Amino acid sequence: MRPLAVQPSPGLPGEGLAIPPPPATSLWVSGVSWAWVGIVPFFVFALMFLIVPTSFLVVGGFQDSQGHFTLRNLQDLLQPTIVSSYLISIKVSAASAIGGALVGFALAYAAIAGGLPTWVRSTLMTFSGVASNFAGVPLAFAFLATLGRTGLATALLVNVFGFNIYNAGFNLLSFWGLTITYMYFQIPLMVLIMAPAIDGIKREWREASANLGANTLEFWRYIALPILWPPMLGSTLLLFANAFGAVATAYALTGSSLNIVTIVLFAQIRGDVLHNPNLGYALALGMILITGLSNAAYIWLRGRSERWLR
Amino acid sequence: MKRGRLVSWLLIVFGVLYFSVPLLGTFEFSLRLLRGVYSLAAYRIVLADPRFGATVAYSTALAVATIVVGVLLVVPTAYWIQLRLPWLRPVVEFITLLPLVIPAIVLVFGYLRIYNSSSVLPFTGSERTTDLLLMFSYVTLALPYMYRAVDTGLRAIDVRTLTEAAQSLGAGWSTILLGVILPNVRVAVLSGAFLTFAIVIGEFTMASLLDRPAFGPYLQNIGANRAYEPAALSIISFAITWACMGLLQVFGRGTPAQVAGAH
């Protein structure tokens, strides 16, 4: 079983094998098939807990308090505090996605294709499975205990190198602090997502290109990167969406001192801090748009990469 | 190639440091409660706190309920799609991926508006029904992982032949599902279950906004009020995640762990 994020439909070969029409059983009553009844519970569940609640917020984003259609809420999203909360969210998500993607790819490539013993790879994969799930509140505590003012790493740097990162302007409760913390789950996620793609780069390609006189740089420029960039970019988008929707880590780490959009929404749900329920819906609508677009781009890029990586 | 291998080792060493230092830092911090000596005092305080036991028990019960309901929802659906309605597969797959697209906080926002105490379905009207709503929220969160695991398991077996064989022996639908299909995909179901457990046990956003006494909000509360106990709780919580993923590896027969998203 591969990590879910890579292949939402593993075992694609089976896809084309349409199962032949069912034999006549009691499900056919006077020429009408009743087979659809079997999936009614699922669709009722999906309607109740996914589609209707989301639609309610999306519609609410376009309504005023009397329920009339309006674009006022979307305009109100442009007020400086809200725009800045979206921007800081986008910045943290993008930085942690790009950083996590680069480091994660380098790690995965080193472990899989870097000529290391096989136990390195299996250990890295197992650990990535654990670390990508180690998130939320406990992760925030871990970083406070490590890079906080009295944390282990902070103290070590002071005692060994005489270097105080806090005097140098570092603050865990800031853009960089949150980015470094998010990367703790982004890097292993990237490792899990990219491993199958890196497996797809055949050793023979490398040898064939070397036979034709290509050096390492040319191998990457003309063979590996053209094949790997769609899954790399796609995975980065997935990491972006992953960080963008995160609440618990940021909330436990910074309280409300760093106003990322999920924390603004959290406060809005708790106590209508925007003094306009419909503006809250519009805030949620903006988030759905951003994560939706980045997921759509991911799916499109995945389709492009599947041609080569089988 | 020698130089390439050195670079690979350096990268791995960097990775090991990045991931072990925060864990070591947390562990070291958790031992510092008593001034001047390392002790397990923080752990003792945490374990003696009745709210710790109560919230862990609450979240565990919720996780078990989530797994049961999730399996009951997902296995028949995936089975039926495979057997009778393959043309609906893209639709169902798309729906199961929605929880990865729509942030959890947005979903729970919608629930709070739709299922409030003055609505047609007042889930948030009483504590018991709010528990029910929270459980359904977690089924939603776990849906992508559960569905993927079960669907992969079902594709690996010959659903059609098994069903026809069972039918020709006179089995009804419940016997087919519980006695034939479920045992054949138990590995897949178990791996989905452990992942669900790992997601639910420390979940903060939904439990907090629905105002239920789960482990996640308790962690956050301790974190806001104490210094050393949160570190001890982090280590305990990491151990739980590690145990879940370890069991996943054992029961998944060495397949790589999946990725959760309850951040």
Chai-1 contact restraints between the chains, C-beta under 6 A:
chainA,res_idxA,chainB,res_idxB,connection_type,confidence,min_distance_angstrom,max_distance_angstrom,comment,restraint_id
A,M1,B,T152,contact,1.0,0.0,6.0,A-B,restraint_1
A,M1,B,T255,contact,1.0,0.0,6.0,A-B,restraint_2
A,P3,B,Q258,contact,1.0,0.0,6.0,A-B,restraint_3
A,P3,B,V259,contact,1.0,0.0,6.0,A-B,restraint_4
A,L4,B,R148,contact,1.0,0.0,6.0,A-B,restraint_5
A,L4,B,Q258,contact,1.0,0.0,6.0,A-B,restraint_6
A,L4,B,V259,contact,1.0,0.0,6.0,A-B,restraint_7
A,A5,B,V259,contact,1.0,0.0,6.0,A-B,restraint_8
A,P8,B,L97,contact,1.0,0.0,6.0,A-B,restraint_9
A,P10,B,T152,contact,1.0,0.0,6.0,A-B,restraint_10
A,G11,B,R155,contact,1.0,0.0,6.0,A-B,restraint_11
A,G14,B,R155,contact,1.0,0.0,6.0,A-B,restraint_12
A,A18,B,P86,contact,1.0,0.0,6.0,A-B,restraint_13
A,I19,B,P86,contact,1.0,0.0,6.0,A-B,restraint_14
A,P22,B,R84,contact,1.0,0.0,6.0,A-B,restraint_15
A,A35,B,R84,contact,1.0,0.0,6.0,A-B,restraint_16
A,G38,B,W80,contact,1.0,0.0,6.0,A-B,restraint_17
A,I39,B,T77,contact,1.0,0.0,6.0,A-B,restraint_18
A,I39,B,W80,contact,1.0,0.0,6.0,A-B,restraint_19
A,F42,B,T77,contact,1.0,0.0,6.0,A-B,restraint_20
A,F45,B,L73,contact,1.0,0.0,6.0,A-B,restraint_21
A,A46,B,I95,contact,1.0,0.0,6.0,A-B,restraint_22
A,F49,B,F136,contact,1.0,0.0,6.0,A-B,restraint_23
A,F49,B,T140,contact,1.0,0.0,6.0,A-B,restraint_24
A,L50,B,L98,contact,1.0,0.0,6.0,A-B,restraint_25
A,P53,B,G110,contact,1.0,0.0,6.0,A-B,restraint_26
A,P53,B,Y111,contact,1.0,0.0,6.0,A-B,restraint_27
A,P53,B,I114,contact,1.0,0.0,6.0,A-B,restraint_28
A,T54,B,I102,contact,1.0,0.0,6.0,A-B,restraint_29
A,T54,B,G110,contact,1.0,0.0,6.0,A-B,restraint_30
A,F56,B,G110,contact,1.0,0.0,6.0,A-B,restraint_31
A,F56,B,R113,contact,1.0,0.0,6.0,A-B,restraint_32
A,F56,B,I114,contact,1.0,0.0,6.0,A-B,restraint_33
A,L57,B,G110,contact,1.0,0.0,6.0,A-B,restraint_34
A,A106,B,L11,contact,1.0,0.0,6.0,A-B,restraint_35
A,L107,B,L11,contact,1.0,0.0,6.0,A-B,restraint_36
A,L107,B,G15,contact,1.0,0.0,6.0,A-B,restraint_37
A,A110,B,S8,contact,1.0,0.0,6.0,A-B,restraint_38
A,A110,B,L11,contact,1.0,0.0,6.0,A-B,restraint_39
A,A110,B,I12,contact,1.0,0.0,6.0,A-B,restraint_40
A,G114,B,S8,contact,1.0,0.0,6.0,A-B,restraint_41
A,G115,B,R5,contact,1.0,0.0,6.0,A-B,restraint_42
A,L116,B,S8,contact,1.0,0.0,6.0,A-B,restraint_43
A,M125,B,P256,contact,1.0,0.0,6.0,A-B,restraint_44
A,G129,B,M245,contact,1.0,0.0,6.0,A-B,restraint_45
A,G129,B,A257,contact,1.0,0.0,6.0,A-B,restraint_46
A,V130,B,T241,contact,1.0,0.0,6.0,A-B,restraint_47
A,V130,B,W242,contact,1.0,0.0,6.0,A-B,restraint_48
A,V130,B,M245,contact,1.0,0.0,6.0,A-B,restraint_49
A,A131,B,F19,contact,1.0,0.0,6.0,A-B,restraint_50
A,S132,B,V259,contact,1.0,0.0,6.0,A-B,restraint_51
A,N133,B,A198,contact,1.0,0.0,6.0,A-B,restraint_52
A,N133,B,T241,contact,1.0,0.0,6.0,A-B,restraint_53
A,N133,B,A260,contact,1.0,0.0,6.0,A-B,restraint_54
A,F134,B,F238,contact,1.0,0.0,6.0,A-B,restraint_55
A,F134,B,T241,contact,1.0,0.0,6.0,A-B,restraint_56
A,A135,B,H263,contact,1.0,0.0,6.0,A-B,restraint_57
A,G136,B,G202,contact,1.0,0.0,6.0,A-B,restraint_58
A,G136,B,F204,contact,1.0,0.0,6.0,A-B,restraint_59
A,G136,B,H263,contact,1.0,0.0,6.0,A-B,restraint_60
A,V137,B,F204,contact,1.0,0.0,6.0,A-B,restraint_61
A,V137,B,L219,contact,1.0,0.0,6.0,A-B,restraint_62
A,V137,B,Q220,contact,1.0,0.0,6.0,A-B,restraint_63
A,P138,B,S234,contact,1.0,0.0,6.0,A-B,restraint_64
A,P138,B,S237,contact,1.0,0.0,6.0,A-B,restraint_65
A,F141,B,G223,contact,1.0,0.0,6.0,A-B,restraint_66
A,F141,B,P230,contact,1.0,0.0,6.0,A-B,restraint_67
A,F141,B,A231,contact,1.0,0.0,6.0,A-B,restraint_68
A,F141,B,S234,contact,1.0,0.0,6.0,A-B,restraint_69
A,A142,B,P22,contact,1.0,0.0,6.0,A-B,restraint_70
A,A142,B,T26,contact,1.0,0.0,6.0,A-B,restraint_71
A,A142,B,S234,contact,1.0,0.0,6.0,A-B,restraint_72
A,F143,B,P22,contact,1.0,0.0,6.0,A-B,restraint_73
A,A145,B,G25,contact,1.0,0.0,6.0,A-B,restraint_74
A,A145,B,T26,contact,1.0,0.0,6.0,A-B,restraint_75
A,A145,B,F29,contact,1.0,0.0,6.0,A-B,restraint_76
A,A145,B,A231,contact,1.0,0.0,6.0,A-B,restraint_77
A,T146,B,P22,contact,1.0,0.0,6.0,A-B,restraint_78
A,T146,B,G25,contact,1.0,0.0,6.0,A-B,restraint_79
A,G151,B,G25,contact,1.0,0.0,6.0,A-B,restraint_80
A,L152,B,G25,contact,1.0,0.0,6.0,A-B,restraint_81
A,L152,B,E28,contact,1.0,0.0,6.0,A-B,restraint_82
A,A153,B,V21,contact,1.0,0.0,6.0,A-B,restraint_83
A,A153,B,G25,contact,1.0,0.0,6.0,A-B,restraint_84
A,L189,B,V259,contact,1.0,0.0,6.0,A-B,restraint_85
A,L192,B,V259,contact,1.0,0.0,6.0,A-B,restraint_86
A,G245,B,P103,contact,1.0,0.0,6.0,A-B,restraint_87
A,A246,B,H263,contact,1.0,0.0,6.0,A-B,restraint_88
A,V247,B,I105,contact,1.0,0.0,6.0,A-B,restraint_89
A,V247,B,T205,contact,1.0,0.0,6.0,A-B,restraint_90
A,A248,B,F204,contact,1.0,0.0,6.0,A-B,restraint_91
A,A248,B,T205,contact,1.0,0.0,6.0,A-B,restraint_92
A,T249,B,H263,contact,1.0,0.0,6.0,A-B,restraint_93
A,A252,B,Q220,contact,1.0,0.0,6.0,A-B,restraint_94
A,A252,B,G223,contact,1.0,0.0,6.0,A-B,restraint_95
A,T262,B,I105,contact,1.0,0.0,6.0,A-B,restraint_96
A,L265,B,I105,contact,1.0,0.0,6.0,A-B,restraint_97
A,I269,B,F109,contact,1.0,0.0,6.0,A-B,restraint_98
A,I269,B,L209,contact,1.0,0.0,6.0,A-B,restraint_99
A,A284,B,V106,contact,1.0,0.0,6.0,A-B,restraint_100
A,A284,B,F109,contact,1.0,0.0,6.0,A-B,restraint_101
A,M287,B,P103,contact,1.0,0.0,6.0,A-B,restraint_102
A,M287,B,V106,contact,1.0,0.0,6.0,A-B,restraint_103
A,I288,B,I102,contact,1.0,0.0,6.0,A-B,restraint_104
A,T291,B,V101,contact,1.0,0.0,6.0,A-B,restraint_105
A,G292,B,V101,contact,1.0,0.0,6.0,A-B,restraint_106
A,N295,B,V101,contact,1.0,0.0,6.0,A-B,restraint_107
